[in-house]
Amino acid sequence: MEAAPRTVIVVDDDLAVREAVGSLLRSVDLAVACYASVRDMLAAPLPDGPSCLVLDVRLPGQSGLDLQQELARAGNPLPIIFITGHGDIPMTVQAMKAGAVEFLAKPFRDQELLDAITIGLERDHARRAAGQAEADLRARFTTLTPRETDVMGLVVQGRMNKQIAFTLGISEITVKVHRGQVMRKMQAGSIAELVRMADRLGLAPGRPDGPPRR
């Protein structure tokens, strides 16, 4: 399956800026989507692959800073590089505190913009990869049977096979079978790795109890 292209979304009400930035980005083999307003951008679908946003601060209608806040509320951490001809220090501080990659004052050097875009695309690529890894982990977890889930929960608590057998009322041999299935289905190479997986799944292991007393 071919990887989705890296895309830069450019939002600026100045046609000359859109054309210049778009030409620059296409010259380094980046896909580009240009819009004159936030409204136009929000009406279009977002790219499927790694992407970032080159955003003018002052725009007709909704401003760039307004869009940054809206994306944050929507849980969309799209990396943003702000560009402006009217920036001031408070505005810069606000944008950077809210997670902007960079805040560039016009006119800026091409390399400054390209460097910031590289950072933004790498950040979004890493976020998407982490999200996919999380989805894959949860998909593997759903393949466990209820009994395998019970065994996994006790294994990550540090229980020995004999303890797990006593707790669940099954034989130690059966525990070993379930334990092997858990390791195989979760693709865990070690118990330590399985514990880390459980932590990512929110299955916080409790403190291991001592061996059951009869």
ZADO-1210 file (C-alpha; in nm, 4 decimals, padded with zeros to 6 digits):
<atoms>
<atom x="00.0000" y="00.0000" z="00.0000" code="MET" pos="1"/>
<atom x="00.1445" y="00.3322" z="-00.1093" code="GLU" pos="2"/>
<atom x="00.2007" y="00.5825" z="00.1700" code="ALA" pos="3"/>
<atom x="-00.0148" y="00.8944" z="00.1690" code="ALA" pos="4"/>
<atom x="00.1742" y="01.2032" z="00.0474" code="PRO" pos="5"/>
<atom x="00.2984" y="01.4686" z="00.2841" code="ARG" pos="6"/>
<atom x="00.0705" y="01.7693" z="00.2486" code="THR" pos="7"/>
<atom x="00.1018" y="02.1325" z="00.3507" code="VAL" pos="8"/>
<atom x="-00.2190" y="02.3314" z="00.3908" code="ILE" pos="9"/>
<atom x="-00.1690" y="02.7022" z="00.3219" code="VAL" pos="10"/>
<atom x="-00.4296" y="02.9538" z="00.4412" code="VAL" pos="11"/>
<atom x="-00.3634" y="03.3170" z="00.3465" code="ASP" pos="12"/>
<atom x="-00.5965" y="03.5768" z="00.1995" code="ASP" pos="13"/>
<atom x="-00.3133" y="03.7182" z="-00.0154" code="ASP" pos="14"/>
<atom x="-00.3136" y="03.5412" z="-00.3523" code="LEU" pos="15"/>
<atom x="00.0501" y="03.6333" z="-00.4161" code="ALA" pos="16"/>
<atom x="00.1558" y="03.4693" z="-00.0897" code="VAL" pos="17"/>
<atom x="-00.0453" y="03.1549" z="-00.1642" code="ARG" pos="18"/>
<atom x="00.1066" y="03.1249" z="-00.5089" code="GLU" pos="19"/>
<atom x="00.4631" y="03.1905" z="-00.3886" code="ALA" pos="20"/>
<atom x="00.4429" y="02.9476" z="-00.0968" code="VAL" pos="21"/>
<atom x="00.2662" y="02.6876" z="-00.3075" code="GLY" pos="22"/>
<atom x="00.5336" y="02.7083" z="-00.5780" code="SER" pos="23"/>
<atom x="00.8109" y="02.6774" z="-00.3185" code="LEU" pos="24"/>
<atom x="00.6576" y="02.3687" z="-00.1586" code="LEU" pos="25"/>
<atom x="00.5853" y="02.1947" z="-00.4865" code="ARG" pos="26"/>
<atom x="00.9487" y="02.2526" z="-00.5834" code="SER" pos="27"/>
<atom x="01.0519" y="02.0251" z="-00.2939" code="VAL" pos="28"/>
<atom x="00.7932" y="01.7591" z="-00.3838" code="ASP" pos="29"/>
<atom x="00.5329" y="01.8424" z="-00.1220" code="LEU" pos="30"/>
<atom x="00.1605" y="01.8267" z="-00.1911" code="ALA" pos="31"/>
<atom x="-00.0080" y="02.1618" z="-00.1319" code="VAL" pos="32"/>
<atom x="-00.3645" y="02.2718" z="-00.0646" code="ALA" pos="33"/>
<atom x="-00.4181" y="02.6500" z="-00.0676" code="CYS" pos="34"/>
<atom x="-00.7154" y="02.8408" z="00.0710" code="TYR" pos="35"/>
<atom x="-00.8023" y="03.2096" z="00.1051" code="ALA" pos="36"/>
<atom x="-00.9896" y="03.1734" z="00.4345" code="SER" pos="37"/>
<atom x="-01.0441" y="02.9462" z="00.7320" code="VAL" pos="38"/>
<atom x="-01.3978" y="02.8860" z="00.6101" code="ARG" pos="39"/>
<atom x="-01.2726" y="02.7536" z="00.2763" code="ASP" pos="40"/>
<atom x="-01.0215" y="02.5294" z="00.4488" code="MET" pos="41"/>
<atom x="-01.2749" y="02.3811" z="00.6908" code="LEU" pos="42"/>
<atom x="-01.5111" y="02.3064" z="00.4009" code="ALA" pos="43"/>
<atom x="-01.2497" y="02.0778" z="00.2437" code="ALA" pos="44"/>
<atom x="-01.1467" y="01.7316" z="00.3680" code="PRO" pos="45"/>
<atom x="-00.8214" y="01.7086" z="00.5610" code="LEU" pos="46"/>
<atom x="-00.5333" y="01.5116" z="00.4050" code="PRO" pos="47"/>
<atom x="-00.5016" y="01.1416" z="00.4867" code="ASP" pos="48"/>
<atom x="-00.1246" y="01.1517" z="00.5362" code="GLY" pos="49"/>
<atom x="00.1205" y="01.3589" z="00.7408" code="PRO" pos="50"/>
<atom x="00.0325" y="01.7247" z="00.7122" code="SER" pos="51"/>
<atom x="00.0832" y="02.0665" z="00.8653" code="CYS" pos="52"/>
<atom x="-00.0726" y="02.4076" z="00.8341" code="LEU" pos="53"/>
<atom x="00.0887" y="02.7315" z="00.7160" code="VAL" pos="54"/>
<atom x="-00.1535" y="02.9860" z="00.8533" code="LEU" pos="55"/>
<atom x="-00.1777" y="03.3629" z="00.8327" code="ASP" pos="56"/>
<atom x="-00.2686" y="03.5179" z="01.1653" code="VAL" pos="57"/>
<atom x="-00.4961" y="03.7899" z="01.0296" code="ARG" pos="58"/>
<atom x="-00.7650" y="03.6629" z="00.7943" code="LEU" pos="59"/>
<atom x="-01.1112" y="03.7784" z="00.6895" code="PRO" pos="60"/>
<atom x="-01.3690" y="03.6228" z="00.9192" code="GLY" pos="61"/>
<atom x="-01.2148" y="03.3672" z="01.1504" code="GLN" pos="62"/>
<atom x="-00.8543" y="03.4496" z="01.2376" code="SER" pos="63"/>
<atom x="-00.5607" y="03.2105" z="01.2409" code="GLY" pos="64"/>
<atom x="-00.5477" y="03.2163" z="01.6197" code="LEU" pos="65"/>
<atom x="-00.9203" y="03.1385" z="01.6321" code="ASP" pos="66"/>
<atom x="-00.8614" y="02.8366" z="01.4093" code="LEU" pos="67"/>
<atom x="-00.5766" y="02.7183" z="01.6321" code="GLN" pos="68"/>
<atom x="-00.8100" y="02.7255" z="01.9307" code="GLN" pos="69"/>
<atom x="-01.0891" y="02.5517" z="01.7377" code="GLU" pos="70"/>
<atom x="-00.8584" y="02.2700" z="01.6266" code="LEU" pos="71"/>
<atom x="-00.7379" y="02.2256" z="01.9845" code="ALA" pos="72"/>
<atom x="-01.0954" y="02.2017" z="02.1140" code="ARG" pos="73"/>
<atom x="-01.1731" y="01.9450" z="01.8429" code="ALA" pos="74"/>
<atom x="-00.8763" y="01.7334" z="01.9488" code="GLY" pos="75"/>
<atom x="-00.6985" y="01.7858" z="01.6167" code="ASN" pos="76"/>
<atom x="-00.3312" y="01.8591" z="01.6913" code="PRO" pos="77"/>
<atom x="-00.2481" y="01.9679" z="01.3358" code="LEU" pos="78"/>
<atom x="00.0977" y="02.1315" z="01.3518" code="PRO" pos="79"/>
<atom x="00.0771" y="02.5017" z="01.2684" code="ILE" pos="80"/>
<atom x="00.3337" y="02.7450" z="01.1300" code="ILE" pos="81"/>
<atom x="00.2025" y="03.0983" z="01.1638" code="PHE" pos="82"/>
<atom x="00.3010" y="03.3664" z="00.9131" code="ILE" pos="83"/>
<atom x="00.2118" y="03.7302" z="00.9507" code="THR" pos="84"/>
<atom x="00.3014" y="04.0804" z="00.8445" code="GLY" pos="85"/>
<atom x="00.1511" y="04.2256" z="01.1603" code="HIS" pos="86"/>
<atom x="00.2830" y="04.0064" z="01.4389" code="GLY" pos="87"/>
<atom x="00.3605" y="04.1370" z="01.7829" code="ASP" pos="88"/>
<atom x="00.5171" y="03.9768" z="02.0892" code="ILE" pos="89"/>
<atom x="00.1935" y="03.8973" z="02.2805" code="PRO" pos="90"/>
<atom x="00.0462" y="03.7355" z="01.9695" code="MET" pos="91"/>
<atom x="00.3607" y="03.5296" z="01.9179" code="THR" pos="92"/>
<atom x="00.3617" y="03.4155" z="02.2793" code="VAL" pos="93"/>
<atom x="-00.0046" y="03.3146" z="02.2603" code="GLN" pos="94"/>
<atom x="00.0509" y="03.1094" z="01.9449" code="ALA" pos="95"/>
<atom x="00.3640" y="02.9345" z="02.0718" code="MET" pos="96"/>
<atom x="00.2120" y="02.8534" z="02.4098" code="LYS" pos="97"/>
<atom x="-00.0781" y="02.6917" z="02.2260" code="ALA" pos="98"/>
<atom x="00.1641" y="02.4603" z="02.0458" code="GLY" pos="99"/>
<atom x="00.2551" y="02.6370" z="01.7216" code="ALA" pos="100"/>
<atom x="00.5664" y="02.5032" z="01.5501" code="VAL" pos="101"/>
<atom x="00.6899" y="02.8492" z="01.4498" code="GLU" pos="102"/>
<atom x="00.5800" y="03.2097" z="01.4116" code="PHE" pos="103"/>
<atom x="00.7360" y="03.3770" z="01.1072" code="LEU" pos="104"/>
<atom x="00.7125" y="03.7474" z="01.0252" code="ALA" pos="105"/>
<atom x="00.6771" y="03.8421" z="00.6586" code="LYS" pos="106"/>
<atom x="00.8972" y="03.8639" z="00.4637" code="PRO" pos="107"/>
<atom x="01.0615" y="03.5410" z="00.5744" code="PHE" pos="108"/>
<atom x="01.3354" y="03.3398" z="00.4082" code="ARG" pos="109"/>
<atom x="01.2311" y="03.0319" z="00.2127" code="ASP" pos="110"/>
<atom x="01.4605" y="02.8120" z="00.4202" code="GLN" pos="111"/>
<atom x="01.3047" y="02.9349" z="00.7443" code="GLU" pos="112"/>
<atom x="00.9645" y="02.8232" z="00.6222" code="LEU" pos="113"/>
<atom x="01.0923" y="02.4917" z="00.4862" code="LEU" pos="114"/>
<atom x="01.2692" y="02.4131" z="00.8138" code="ASP" pos="115"/>
<atom x="00.9525" y="02.4848" z="01.0125" code="ALA" pos="116"/>
<atom x="00.7430" y="02.2737" z="00.7743" code="ILE" pos="117"/>
<atom x="00.9874" y="01.9832" z="00.8071" code="THR" pos="118"/>
<atom x="00.9441" y="01.9947" z="01.1842" code="ILE" pos="119"/>
<atom x="00.5668" y="02.0129" z="01.1507" code="GLY" pos="120"/>
<atom x="00.5450" y="01.7193" z="00.9105" code="LEU" pos="121"/>
<atom x="00.7744" y="01.5057" z="01.1253" code="GLU" pos="122"/>
<atom x="00.5646" y="01.5876" z="01.4306" code="ARG" pos="123"/>
<atom x="00.2431" y="01.4882" z="01.2543" code="ASP" pos="124"/>
<atom x="00.4015" y="01.1721" z="01.1136" code="HIS" pos="125"/>
<atom x="00.5094" y="01.0678" z="01.4639" code="ALA" pos="126"/>
<atom x="00.1614" y="01.1402" z="01.6026" code="ARG" pos="127"/>
<atom x="-00.0062" y="00.9345" z="01.3313" code="ARG" pos="128"/>
<atom x="00.2379" y="00.6460" z="01.3768" code="ALA" pos="129"/>
<atom x="00.1756" y="00.6440" z="01.7517" code="ALA" pos="130"/>
<atom x="-00.1992" y="00.6501" z="01.6932" code="GLY" pos="131"/>
<atom x="-00.1769" y="00.3575" z="01.4524" code="GLN" pos="132"/>
<atom x="00.0386" y="00.1605" z="01.6951" code="ALA" pos="133"/>
<atom x="-00.2194" y="00.2243" z="01.9676" code="GLU" pos="134"/>
<atom x="-00.5025" y="00.1105" z="01.7394" code="ALA" pos="135"/>
<atom x="-00.3096" y="-00.2037" z="01.6444" code="ASP" pos="136"/>
<atom x="-00.2472" y="-00.2829" z="02.0119" code="LEU" pos="137"/>
<atom x="-00.6142" y="-00.2467" z="02.0998" code="ARG" pos="138"/>
<atom x="-00.7104" y="-00.4619" z="01.8012" code="ALA" pos="139"/>
<atom x="-00.4792" y="-00.7386" z="01.9239" code="ARG" pos="140"/>
<atom x="-00.6243" y="-00.7098" z="02.2751" code="PHE" pos="141"/>
<atom x="-00.9780" y="-00.7637" z="02.1433" code="THR" pos="142"/>
<atom x="-00.8713" y="-01.1029" z="02.0026" code="THR" pos="143"/>
<atom x="-00.8181" y="-01.2400" z="02.3540" code="LEU" pos="144"/>
<atom x="-01.0855" y="-01.4637" z="02.4974" code="THR" pos="145"/>
<atom x="-01.2364" y="-01.3656" z="02.8358" code="PRO" pos="146"/>
<atom x="-01.0222" y="-01.6298" z="03.0073" code="ARG" pos="147"/>
<atom x="-00.7069" y="-01.5101" z="02.8287" code="GLU" pos="148"/>
<atom x="-00.7905" y="-01.1557" z="02.9381" code="THR" pos="149"/>
<atom x="-00.8150" y="-01.2774" z="03.3000" code="ASP" pos="150"/>
<atom x="-00.4818" y="-01.4545" z="03.2705" code="VAL" pos="151"/>
<atom x="-00.3165" y="-01.1490" z="03.1155" code="MET" pos="152"/>
<atom x="-00.4417" y="-00.9304" z="03.3994" code="GLY" pos="153"/>
<atom x="-00.2881" y="-01.1621" z="03.6560" code="LEU" pos="154"/>
<atom x="00.0365" y="-01.2117" z="03.4636" code="VAL" pos="155"/>
<atom x="00.1018" y="-00.8360" z="03.4502" code="VAL" pos="156"/>
<atom x="00.0440" y="-00.8229" z="03.8259" code="GLN" pos="157"/>
<atom x="00.3426" y="-01.0518" z="03.8641" code="GLY" pos="158"/>
<atom x="00.1478" y="-01.3659" z="03.9533" code="ARG" pos="159"/>
<atom x="00.3110" y="-01.7037" z="03.8996" code="MET" pos="160"/>
<atom x="00.1318" y="-01.9777" z="03.7068" code="ASN" pos="161"/>
<atom x="00.0477" y="-02.1630" z="04.0304" code="LYS" pos="162"/>
<atom x="-00.1083" y="-01.8500" z="04.1801" code="GLN" pos="163"/>
<atom x="-00.3072" y="-01.7778" z="03.8627" code="ILE" pos="164"/>
<atom x="-00.4353" y="-02.1362" z="03.8573" code="ALA" pos="165"/>
<atom x="-00.5518" y="-02.1076" z="04.2190" code="PHE" pos="166"/>
<atom x="-00.7173" y="-01.7688" z="04.1613" code="THR" pos="167"/>
<atom x="-00.9054" y="-01.8788" z="03.8501" code="LEU" pos="168"/>
<atom x="-00.9790" y="-02.2338" z="03.9665" code="GLY" pos="169"/>
<atom x="-00.8084" y="-02.3981" z="03.6706" code="ILE" pos="170"/>
<atom x="-00.5071" y="-02.6259" z="03.6298" code="SER" pos="171"/>
<atom x="-00.1545" y="-02.4942" z="03.6029" code="GLU" pos="172"/>
<atom x="-00.1200" y="-02.6599" z="03.2621" code="ILE" pos="173"/>
<atom x="-00.4271" y="-02.4703" z="03.1409" code="THR" pos="174"/>
<atom x="-00.2752" y="-02.1459" z="03.2692" code="VAL" pos="175"/>
<atom x="00.0419" y="-02.2144" z="03.0708" code="LYS" pos="176"/>
<atom x="-00.1653" y="-02.2670" z="02.7550" code="VAL" pos="177"/>
<atom x="-00.3594" y="-01.9436" z="02.8059" code="HIS" pos="178"/>
<atom x="-00.0410" y="-01.7565" z="02.8942" code="ARG" pos="179"/>
<atom x="00.1227" y="-01.8736" z="02.5720" code="GLY" pos="180"/>
<atom x="-00.1823" y="-01.7650" z="02.3744" code="GLN" pos="181"/>
<atom x="-00.1749" y="-01.4221" z="02.5361" code="VAL" pos="182"/>
<atom x="00.1913" y="-01.3723" z="02.4501" code="MET" pos="183"/>
<atom x="00.1327" y="-01.4876" z="02.0928" code="ARG" pos="184"/>
<atom x="-00.1814" y="-01.2837" z="02.0274" code="LYS" pos="185"/>
<atom x="-00.0418" y="-00.9685" z="02.1886" code="MET" pos="186"/>
<atom x="00.2901" y="-01.0207" z="02.0060" code="GLN" pos="187"/>
<atom x="00.4794" y="-00.9681" z="02.3305" code="ALA" pos="188"/>
<atom x="00.8386" y="-01.0839" z="02.3373" code="GLY" pos="189"/>
<atom x="00.8637" y="-01.0755" z="02.7152" code="SER" pos="190"/>
<atom x="00.6585" y="-01.0246" z="03.0300" code="ILE" pos="191"/>
<atom x="00.8085" y="-00.6769" z="03.0651" code="ALA" pos="192"/>
<atom x="00.6782" y="-00.5904" z="02.7189" code="GLU" pos="193"/>
<atom x="00.3366" y="-00.7308" z="02.8072" code="LEU" pos="194"/>
<atom x="00.3305" y="-00.5117" z="03.1197" code="VAL" pos="195"/>
<atom x="00.4059" y="-00.2055" z="02.9061" code="ARG" pos="196"/>
<atom x="00.1240" y="-00.3016" z="02.6721" code="MET" pos="197"/>
<atom x="-00.1149" y="-00.3381" z="02.9649" code="ALA" pos="198"/>
<atom x="-00.0149" y="00.0064" z="03.0859" code="ASP" pos="199"/>
<atom x="-00.0865" y="00.1586" z="02.7433" code="ARG" pos="200"/>
<atom x="-00.4247" y="-00.0174" z="02.7442" code="LEU" pos="201"/>
<atom x="-00.5057" y="00.1333" z="03.0823" code="GLY" pos="202"/>
<atom x="-00.4929" y="-00.2024" z="03.2584" code="LEU" pos="203"/>
<atom x="-00.2976" y="-00.0740" z="03.5549" code="ALA" pos="204"/>
<atom x="-00.1439" y="-00.3752" z="03.7274" code="PRO" pos="205"/>
<atom x="-00.2004" y="-00.3966" z="04.0987" code="GLY" pos="206"/>
<atom x="00.0611" y="-00.4998" z="04.3481" code="ARG" pos="207"/>
<atom x="00.1258" y="-00.8721" z="04.3214" code="PRO" pos="208"/>
<atom x="-00.0157" y="-01.0704" z="04.6072" code="ASP" pos="209"/>
<atom x="00.1800" y="-01.3433" z="04.7793" code="GLY" pos="210"/>
<atom x="00.1139" y="-01.7096" z="04.7109" code="PRO" pos="211"/>
<atom x="-00.2281" y="-01.8286" z="04.8215" code="PRO" pos="212"/>
<atom x="-00.2374" y="-01.9921" z="05.1591" code="ARG" pos="213"/>
<atom x="-00.4343" y="-02.3090" z="05.2156" code="ARG" pos="214"/>
</atoms>
